[in-house]
Amino acid sequence: MSYLVENKLFVFTTQRRIREFLGSFSNTLLPKTMSVGEFFSRCVVVKDMLTPSDAQLLIFMQEACKRVKQTQTKLSIPSEFFAFLKNNDYLFSFFKELATQKKSISELKFSDIYANYEEHLEILELLLETYKEILSQNGYFDEITKCENYEINENFIKNYDEIEIEIFGVLSEFEWEILSKISLITHLKISFATSKLNKKLTDKIATLTDKEKLLDYHKYRLDFSDFSLENLGQIPQNRLVLTRAFSLASLQAAYVFEKISTFIKEGIDPKKIAVILPDESFAKILRLHDEGKMLSFAMGKPLNDTLFFRAFKTILTCLKEDLQIDFLGDDKQNLQKEQSFFKLINFKEELFNRFKFLYDSTADFDEFCAVLNELCASFKHSQVEMILNEELFFMRQILSKKELKFSEACEILLMRLDERSIDDVGGGLVRVLGLLESRGLSFDGVIIVDFNDDLVPKRVVNEMFLSSNVRAKAGLISYLERENLQRSYYENLINNAKKVAISYVLNEGKIPSRFLTQFKQIPDTSYTDDEYLAIFSGKNRAKFTPETDFLPHDFFKEALSFSRLKTFLSCPRKYYYRYVLGLNEPPLFGKKSNATYGNAIHNALFNYYQTHKIFKLDDFLPFLSELNPLEFEIARQKFRRFEQNENAHISLGWQPFEFEVAKEAVVDDVKIKGVIDRIDRRNDEFFVIDYKTGTSNDPLQLEFYKYLANASEAKFYDLKKDMNFFEDKPAKKGLLEIFSEIKQYFKSPSYEQKFSACPFCPFFAICRGEIRGDDR
């Protein structure tokens, strides 16, 4: 940008871009700057009108919907305020987009896209006019009506001899109209960069100049005084990126810290390194592992991570689901996660009971405010208190106009708090940014995680009223153009960087973004997954002492169960915790329903075959009395297939013989034991059956059970989906080979960790250092 004009204003996309710009000056008077949002807000006025609060806008829009009855009958827009509040966004966004693009609803009535299309548009047109009328009668304007009633704030514009705006993205037709009027008052320039992905901007500028086409990947400056175009030169085009796939999303955190360290070793200043998050919720994982305080988070910390929010949400969950919380009880066997949470934070029973007493009553603001302030005061967090006070001001306006139940007022407040964040950026030099925060910025080192097809770009949710076809015909920005705009932001970051590392999740449900094919990819093979997991093992974390300090243990002294064998094979360190040290696994909250269903099915089959030799569905159904009505209906449908498959199996001569039977055997001098779900018999042959109501199965288990029962066959019985027999491919190693290797291993056991098992391990916190060696 040029700096020759003394009284000049520079306008940038974001505050971060402003700070980057001002950072280039030293020992001189800093130029005047402003964000583009503030600029467009200050350069227009609507005379004799006031700006309403968010609460007032909602009330006005709902009132308009009530007056236009067809919105409820034809468009299914709820009239009840609580339901309306949760479904109002699409109305405001639809009307605002039309207003800022200088389009009327009547301009959309050109194609019968679907039956009743024109009727629906006429209803929306009437709703919009009614809403505008209500706003005007009350002396207010908003972002929708401002586009029609504004005037240029000449006093503000005349403060500057020249204004230069850096455009990074697209401008609405309303914004172009404002710029055109400003250019008649003062000298106006805009600077921008071209890209194949942002044709909406470059095509618009081409129509203002004598240029038919602008060069891609160049920076230009457009002077509105004569519409001359200055080519400021070509912009960098780095197309080389390191790429790394992970099966577990959380492993990308290890990748981030490794790449930061690598970039710094290669000479990049940490202040010039950025971590870009397509999904900003990933910041939570990075925070957990940022022990060295390397990172600063532009998005702050979600308020929903605070104890206040969690307590508020847990209270509402308990009351909504009518959960009985025993604050004095200590039944560890049937511990609810909600009850456990309240105990951990020493929550007061009296405060819970106040919420319970008010829950179904009509909300009184003073009572509502008092109980929420008391809850907030329990956690002593000044920023949360400040945000709560802001939201309570919103609720005061709502409750002064609308009668709501206390429970509904709580849900509205919770919904709004869920979208807020607190200023907790962290003190590191490496910046963590969402995509929009990174617009216009450049870094020497760029690390992007979650570069998956569902996030890069984020798909625009189809609006209720306009299809892509209608958008194209109406001249509105299309979904593809919006997605390409996101792609251009990533492209700018990559083009300007010296080093780029990109990670993504690759599994059955995730694929890398197809946008990645636009760059030259080099697979990053620096470290294995296990090595990335090991990065999280800090030097002061709880660790095992050398081998000689392991407790003595005879693996084969007691009869070996398959679960004990499987634990050792999955991770020797986990085996040491569970079977050598004898540590109990912590309770698993929220898993009761699946286990209950599986036990009910097992019990039903066991009891049925005590008195029946063949399977008849009608006779079997009474044995499913442990299931709730929904589970019962699902089971009834599934067991129709079971009846066919089971009787086909019995017709081959097999007869159910033993159920839930404990067996012991000796295999290669190793005593083994187990409880087998079912053994069928045909003459002198035995058939082992293991019922499966979940997804876990191991072919080695079938071999183990065959030895136990001296059976000729062993199969799993799928009671979750297909209701039929199945068996996996044989295990890579047979049982005899495994026993031989274990005997050799225990001559000098090391109890090493297998990091791939960590995400599912109940001892994760101890083994990986969430519990530290220096904790007291």
C-alpha positions, -999 to +999 in steps of 0.1 A: +000+000+000+011+036-006+017+058+024+023+093+008-010+109+018-008+123+053-045+122+063-052+087+050-073+059+064-063+022+058-092-003+061-084-040+065-105-072+068-096-081+104-081-066+135-052-091+132-045-078+097-044-043+112-019-054+139+002-070+113+002-038+092+010-015+121+038-039+132+057-029+100+061+007+113+088+017+138+098+051+152+072+069+133+036+081+137+013+052+130-012+056+102-049+056+109-066+022+105-100+006+108-116-028+102-139-031+072-168-040+094-164-008+115-158+012+084-191+002+066-209+007+099-196+042+104-199+055+069-237+052+067-264+066+089-302+063+090-317+095+102-343+097+129-341+060+135-326+039+164-309+005+163-329-022+182-314-048+205-312-085+194-341-093+217-363-066+201-355-078+166-366-113+175-398-100+191-406-078+160-400-108+136-422-131+157-449-105+158-447-102+120-450-140+117-481-139+139-497-113+117-490-132+085-509-164+094-497-183+063-462-185+077-474-210+102-498-229+080-478-229+047-442-224+057-443-243+091-427-214+109-436-219+146-457-192+163-449-202+199-420-180+209-396-206+224-398-227+192-396-197+170-364-185+188-346-218+179-357-215+142-354-178+133-320-176+117-330-186+082-355-157+080-331-130+090-303-144+068-326-148+038-340-112+041-306-097+048-289-114+018-316-101-005-313-066+010-275-064+008-275-079-028-301-053-038-326-079-048-363-081-042-384-112-037-404-104-068-371-109-088-371-145-077-405-153-092-393-165-126-392-202-124-416-229-110-389-247-090-414-267-071-451-268-065-463-238-045-430-220-050-445-187-061-471-189-033-443-194-007-424-164-021-455-142-019-459-152+018-423-143+025-428-110+006-458-102+028-438-112+059-409-089+050-432-059+044-450-066+077-417-068+095-404-036+080-437-018+089-433-030+126-397-017+127-407+016+112-437+021+135-414+016+165-387+040+152-361+013+145-339+001+116-318-030+112-293-045+087-323-053+063-340-019+062-307+001+064-300-009+028-330+012+016-331+041+041-294+050+046-274+082+038-237+085+035-221+099+067-203+128+049-189+142+081-171+109+088-158+105+052-145+141+050-122+134+078-099+117+054-082+129+022-078+094+010-092+060+020-076+027+009-095-005+015-078-039+013-104-064+000-100-100+008-132-119-002-163-104-019-183-073-015-221-072-016-239-050-040-249-027-011-212-023-002-203-015-039-230+011-039-216+027-007-181+028-022-194+044-053-209+072-033-179+076-010-157+081-041-177+112-049-166+127-015-130+117-011-102+099-029-110+061-027-088+032-036-092-005-031-064-031-032-070-068-039-054-100-050-067-121-079-072-159-078-089-185-099-111-191-069-125-156-064-139-147-098-169-130-082-146-101-071-124-099-102-153-101-126-170-072-108-138-051-110-133-059-146-167-044-154-156-011-137-124-008-157-113-011-193-097-045-186-115-075-200-096-099-179-072-095-149-041-117-145-045-145-119-024-144-088-015-107-091-021-078-067-039-047-080-050-013-068-082+002-082-085+040-081-122+051-081-114+086-093-107+074-128-111+036-125-075+031-134-059-002-123-024-005-111-007-039-112+013-042-080+031-074-090+027-111-089+019-128-055+038-159-043+026-193-055+039-220-032+022-252-042+043-276-022+028-292+010+037-319+034+007-342+040+000-367+068-030-390+073-042-402+107-068-428+116-075-410+149-083-372+148-067-365+181-033-377+169-031-346+148-023-326+180+010-345+183+016-337+146+010-300+153+036-298+181+061-319+161+058-296+131+061-265+152+094-278+166+106-289+132+098-255+116+116-237+144+147-259+140+146-250+103+149-214+112+113-201+111+105-175+138+077-190+160+058-157+157+056-164+119+040-199+124+003-204+124-019-234+131-052-232+111-083-250+124-111-256+099-131-269+129-123-246+158-134-272+184-100-289+178-085-261+199-098-280+229-075-309+221-045-286+215-051-268+248-049-301+267-015-309+253+001-274+252+021-279+283+050-258+270+026-229+264+037-227+228+003-216+215-020-186+216-056-191+206-074-164+186-108-179+193-104-177+231-119-205+251-155-217+246-176-207+276-192-242+274-159-255+287-163-237+320-176-253+352-205-228+354-218-239+319-213-276+327-231-273+360-260-253+344-264-278+316-262-308+340-289-293+362-312-288+332-305-324+320-314-338+354-346-318+355-356-325+319-351-362+322-364-363+358-332-379+371-332-384+409-299-371+423-290-384+458-265-358+471-259-378+503-257-413+487-224-430+480-234-460+460-204-465+438-218-495+420-247-475+405-231-441+402-247-417+377-223-394+358-245-364+368-243-374+405-206-380+402-202-345+386-221-328+414-200-345+440-167-336+423-175-299+423-192-300+458-224-286+444-250-274+469-282-295+471-302-264+481-293-246+448-302-276+428-336-278+446-342-241+438-339-249+401-361-279+406-388-258+424-389-231+397-385-255+367-421-258+356-433-224+368-437-192+348-404-174+346-401-142+367-370-123+357-359-113+392-361-149+404-345-161+372-317-136+375-311-143+412-308-181+408-284-178+378-262-152+396-260-175+426-250-204+404-224-183+387-210-170+420-203-206+430-174-207+405-159-172+409-150-165+372-151-127+364-153-131+326-182-156+329-200-132+353-196-104+327-210-125+298-238-138+320-248-102+329-249-094+291-271-123+284-294-116+314-299-082+299-311-099+267-334-122+288-348-092+307-361-078+274-375-111+263-393-118+295-407-083+297-426-090+264-431-128+264-444-152+290-421-182+292-417-211+315-386-210+337-374-241+319-377-224+285-359-193+297-331-215+309-329-233+276-327-200+257-300-187+280-280-220+277-283-219+239-269-183+238-241-191+263-231-221+242-221-197+214-200-174+236-163-175+244-140-161+271-107-144+266-082-171+274-058-170+245-028-185+262+007-170+261+025-187+233+041-172+203+026-196+177-009-185+167-039-208+165-065-194+141-099-202+126-101-198+088-119-165+089-094-150+114-066-158+090-079-138+061-054-115+046-026-128+069+006-145+058+030-168+077+063-185+070+051-217+085+015-230+082+001-261+098-035-271+089-053-299+106-086-316+097-081-310+060-110-333+052-136-331+025-164-323+050-146-293+064-125-279+035-145-262+025-174-264+050-205-271+030-231-244+030-263-257+045-290-253+019-313-225+028-350-231+032-361-210+002-334-208-025-319-236-045-286-233-064-306-229-096-326-200-083-295-183-069-278-186-103-308-171-122-312-143-096-276-133-097-270-142-060-237-157-048-239-195-054-230-222-030-200-231-052-188-195-051-191-194-013-171-227-011-145-213-035-141-183-014-131-205+015-107-224-008-091-190-017-084-183+020-065-216+023-048-210-010-036-176+002-021-191+033-004-219+014+009-196-014+026-172+010+042-197+033+077-211+031+067-244+048+033-260+049+022-291+067-013-305+063-029-334+082-063-351+078-083-380+091-084-411+069-108-439+079-141-454+067-160-422+073-134-396+064-114-387+032-090-359+025-104-327+009-104-329-029-090-294-028-057-310-017-052-323-053-045-287-064-011-288-046+020-308-050+018-333-021+048-349-003+038-376+022+052-368+056+068-400+068+090-385+096+073-405+124+050-434+129+016-431+147+032-448+178+060-422+178+035-394+176+016-409+206+049-410+225+054-373+220+028-368+247+049-386+273+066-358+292+098-363+312+081-357+345+052-380+340+045-411+359+068-438+345+077-473+354+110-480+371+136-502+354+128-538+346+143-552+379+116-532+398+086-549+382+066-570+406+072-608+401+044-625+382+037-660+370+015-656+339+006-693+338+001-700+375-037-695+373-059-709+345-059-684+317-091-668+305-095-654+271-101-618+284-068-620+304-050-633+273-065-606+251-055-578+276-019-589+274-019-591+236-034-557+233-009-540+256+015-556+281+015-523+301-022-525+305-019-561+316+006-551+343-018-525+357-048-548+356-035-582+366-002-576+383-009-544+403-045-554+405-059-519+397-096-518+391-109-502+359-128-469+365-166-469+361-178-463+325-206-438+325-233-440+299-226-476+289-253-493+309-280-494+282-260-515+257-248-539+284-283-543+297-297-551+263-270-577+256-276-594+290-313-594+284-309-612+251-284-637+266-307-644+295-337-648+272-320-674+250-306-693+280-340-695+297-359-704+265-337-734+256-341-748+291-376-759+280-375-758+242-357-778+216-366-758+185-370-721+181-405-706+177-407-668+178-441-666+195-429-689+223-397-669+227-412-634+229-424-637+266-388-643+276-378-608+264-397-592+294-365-574+305-365-551+275-383-518+273-412-514+248-389-499+220-362-525+225-389-553+225-403-542+191-368-540+176-360-574+189-392-589+176-384-578+141-348-591+143-357-625+158-379-632+128-346-637+109-331-655+138-360-680+137-353-689+101-316-692+105-317-710+138-341-737+126-321-741+094-291-748+117-311-773+138-323-790+107-287-800+100-288-822+131-274-798+156-292-796+190-286-770+217-268-789+244-252-766+270-256-729+279-234-705+299-212-734+307-178-731+325-151-752+309-114-759+317-087-775+295-050-779+291-033-768+259+004-771+255+008-774+293-012-742+297-044-743+318-072-724+302-107-716+313-138-698+301-176-696+301-191-705+267-224-690+257-237-721+240-225-755+228-245-775+203-242-813+198-246-836+168-238-872+177-202-870+190-194-836+175-196-803+194-202-768+180-192-737+200-214-706+197-205-672+210-234-647+210-225-612+198-247-582+206-219-557+200-193-550+174-162-566+191-150-600+179-117-618+177-110-649+156-086-661+183-115-664+207-131-691+186-099-711+185-096-707+223-132-719+228-127-749+205-099-761+227-120-755+258-150-776+245-130-800+223-153-789+195-151-795+158-165-760+149-168-726+166-186-695+152-200-662+164-237-656+163-245-621+153-275-610+174-271-573+165-278-572+128-278-603+105-290-628+132-268-655+117-235-673+121-202-657+111-165-661+116-136-638+108-105-648+089-082-669+111-059-651+134-025-643+121-010-665+148-025-696+163-030-702+200-001-726+203+024-702+187+011-674+209+016-695+241+051-703+230+060-666+225+044-656+259+065-683+277+096-668+261+085-632+269+080-638+306+116-650+311+123-612+311+091-592+309+094-555+300+056-546+300+061-522+271+033-499+259+013-504+227+003-469+219-023-478+194-045-492+222-043-459+243-075-442+231-096-471+245-076-479+276-092-473+311-057-467+325-049-440+299-046-413+325-021-431+346+000-446+318+002-415+296+008-390+324-025-373+330-016-382+366+019-368+370+047-382+390+051-349+409+015-345+418+007-346+455 
